[in-house]
Amino acid sequence: MKFLLMLRNKGVSDKVLAAMEKVPRDMFVEGHFKTHALDDMALPIDAGQTISQPSVVAKMTEALDIGPRHKVLEIGTGSGYQAAILSHLARRVYSQERHRVLSIKARARIEALKLQNVVITTADGSLGMPDQAPFDRIILTAAAEDPPANLLEQLRMGGIMVLPVGQSNAVQSLIKVEKTPEGLNYTELAEVRFVPLVAGVAKTDGV
């Protein structure tokens, strides 16, 4: 994959690169966009959503610093690409998607790749998964105005959350939040542009 060489040159760790190398991005893109699957660019998917560009996926995955015993919550499954990469790093990945059409397709891709440690549900991701909390790591692939307090509550002490924050119609900041006994530590990672975090389950997918 040509973007992997680019990511290696940018200093992405071998661990993250190895996980990304195991996930064929063209499986997660449809139609004529498949010809751009190996380019470092965001691409449209169903329900007006996007699959993030590989460099952003790599940066978010790197910032999570996932260990093999970690339980990860992803808010915003989208195509399932990020969840598939996380599956090669974590013990278990729970991913929530508000668009049923996306969760169905993502689940089929995960099954086709025989990834058995990923659970994808159609749900209101803004609520998280209190019944499975606490999580060692939480990643949001949709922008919130601030790190959601209820999701921070579901983060284990010592855990890390990575998410874009800011207004949906402006450039957002990708931030890393570390939960410590002394409080929350924030690190700004990059400027990004994501779809907004929306409460509720979408009603108009026709599925």
C-alpha positions in Angstrom: 0.0 0.0 0.0 1.6 3.2 -1.1 0.3 5.2 1.8 2.1 2.9 4.2 5.5 4.1 3.0 4.4 7.6 3.4 3.3 6.9 7.0 6.6 5.1 7.7 8.4 8.2 6.5 6.3 10.3 8.9 7.4 8.3 11.8 4.4 6.1 12.4 5.4 3.2 14.7 6.0 -0.3 13.3 3.2 -1.6 15.5 0.6 0.6 14.0 1.9 0.2 10.4 1.8 -3.6 10.9 -1.9 -3.4 11.9 -2.8 -1.2 9.0 -0.9 -3.5 6.6 -3.3 -6.3 7.6 -6.4 -4.4 6.6 -7.0 -3.9 2.9 -8.6 -0.4 2.7 -10.2 -1.1 -0.7 -12.5 -3.5 1.1 -14.0 -0.6 2.9 -14.6 1.7 -0.1 -17.3 1.2 -2.8 -17.9 2.1 -6.4 -15.5 4.3 -8.4 -13.9 5.5 -5.1 -12.1 2.1 -4.9 -9.5 3.5 -7.4 -8.5 6.0 -4.7 -8.5 3.5 -1.8 -4.7 3.5 -1.6 -4.4 7.3 -1.6 -4.0 9.4 1.5 -7.4 11.0 1.3 -10.8 10.8 2.9 -13.5 9.2 0.7 -17.3 9.3 0.7 -19.3 6.3 2.0 -23.0 5.7 2.5 -25.3 7.9 4.6 -23.3 11.0 3.9 -20.3 9.9 5.9 -16.6 9.4 5.1 -13.8 7.0 5.6 -10.9 9.0 7.1 -7.6 9.4 5.3 -5.0 6.9 6.3 -2.7 9.5 7.9 -5.4 10.6 10.3 -6.3 7.0 11.1 -2.6 6.3 11.8 -2.3 9.4 14.0 -5.4 8.5 16.0 -4.4 4.9 16.4 -0.9 5.9 17.4 -2.2 8.3 20.1 -4.4 5.6 21.6 -1.2 3.6 22.5 -3.2 0.3 22.6 -1.9 -2.7 24.4 -2.9 -6.3 23.7 -5.1 -6.6 26.9 -7.0 -3.4 26.2 -10.7 -3.1 25.7 -11.5 -0.3 23.2 -14.7 1.6 22.5 -15.1 3.3 19.1 -17.9 5.8 18.5 -18.7 6.1 14.8 -18.0 2.8 13.0 -18.4 4.2 9.5 -17.0 1.8 7.0 -15.5 -0.4 9.8 -11.9 0.4 8.6 -10.7 1.9 11.9 -12.3 -0.9 14.0 -10.5 -3.5 11.8 -7.2 -1.9 12.5 -7.9 -1.6 16.2 -8.8 -5.3 16.3 -5.1 -6.2 15.5 -3.9 -4.2 18.5 -6.5 -4.7 21.2 -8.1 -7.6 23.1 -11.6 -6.5 22.2 -13.2 -3.6 20.2 -16.7 -2.4 20.7 -17.9 -0.1 17.9 -21.2 1.9 17.7 -22.7 3.4 14.6 -26.0 5.4 14.4 -26.6 4.5 10.7 -27.9 1.0 10.4 -26.8 0.7 6.7 -23.2 1.4 7.7 -23.2 -1.0 10.7 -24.6 -3.8 8.6 -21.9 -3.3 5.9 -19.1 -2.8 8.4 -20.1 -6.0 10.2 -20.1 -8.0 6.9 -16.5 -6.7 6.2 -15.3 -7.6 9.7 -16.8 -11.1 9.3 -15.2 -11.4 5.8 -11.8 -10.6 7.4 -12.5 -13.2 10.2 -11.9 -10.6 12.9 -13.6 -12.2 15.9 -12.8 -9.6 18.6 -14.9 -6.8 17.1 -18.5 -6.1 18.2 -20.4 -3.6 16.0 -23.8 -2.4 17.1 -26.3 0.1 15.7 -26.7 2.5 18.6 -26.6 6.1 19.8 -22.9 6.5 20.2 -23.2 9.7 22.2 -24.4 7.5 25.1 -21.4 5.1 24.9 -21.8 1.6 26.4 -22.2 1.9 30.1 -22.9 -1.8 30.5 -19.4 -2.7 29.1 -17.5 0.1 30.9 -14.9 0.9 31.9 -12.8 1.0 28.7 -9.1 1.3 28.5 -9.3 3.4 25.3 -12.1 5.4 23.6 -11.9 6.8 20.1 -14.5 9.1 18.5 -14.5 9.5 14.7 -17.0 12.3 14.9 -16.5 15.8 16.3 -17.9 17.0 19.6 -17.8 20.5 20.9 -16.1 19.2 24.1 -15.1 15.7 25.2 -18.4 14.1 26.3 -18.6 13.9 30.1 -20.5 10.6 30.0 -17.9 9.0 27.8 -15.1 10.2 30.0 -16.9 8.5 32.9 -16.7 5.3 30.9 -12.9 5.6 30.5 -10.8 3.6 33.0 -8.5 5.5 35.2 -5.2 5.7 33.3 -7.1 5.4 30.1 -6.9 7.5 26.9 -9.5 9.1 24.7 -8.8 10.4 21.3 -11.3 12.6 19.5 -11.8 15.7 17.3 -13.3 18.7 19.0 -14.8 21.9 17.6 -17.6 23.2 15.5 -18.7 20.9 12.7 -18.4 23.5 10.0 -14.9 24.6 10.9 -11.5 23.1 11.2 -11.4 21.0 14.4 -8.6 20.0 16.7 -7.7 16.3 17.2 -7.0 15.9 20.9 -5.7 13.2 23.2 -7.2 13.1 26.7 -5.5 11.1 29.4 -7.4 10.3 32.6 -5.2 10.5 35.7 -5.8 10.6 39.4 -4.9 14.3 39.3 -7.3 15.1 36.5 -7.5 15.2 32.8 -4.5 15.9 30.6 -5.1 17.3 27.2 -2.7 17.1 24.2 -3.5 18.8 20.8 -2.4 16.5 18.0 -3.5 18.1 14.7 -6.1 20.1 12.8 -8.7 17.8 11.2 -12.2 17.8 9.7 -14.8 15.2 10.8 -18.5 14.9 10.6 -20.3 16.0 13.8 -21.2 13.8 16.6 -25.0 13.4 16.4 -27.2 12.0 19.2 -29.8 9.3 18.4 -30.1 6.5 15.9 -30.6 7.6 12.3 -34.2 6.9 11.1 -33.8 7.4 7.3 -31.5 4.6 6.1 -34.3 2.6 4.6 -32.8 -0.6 6.1 
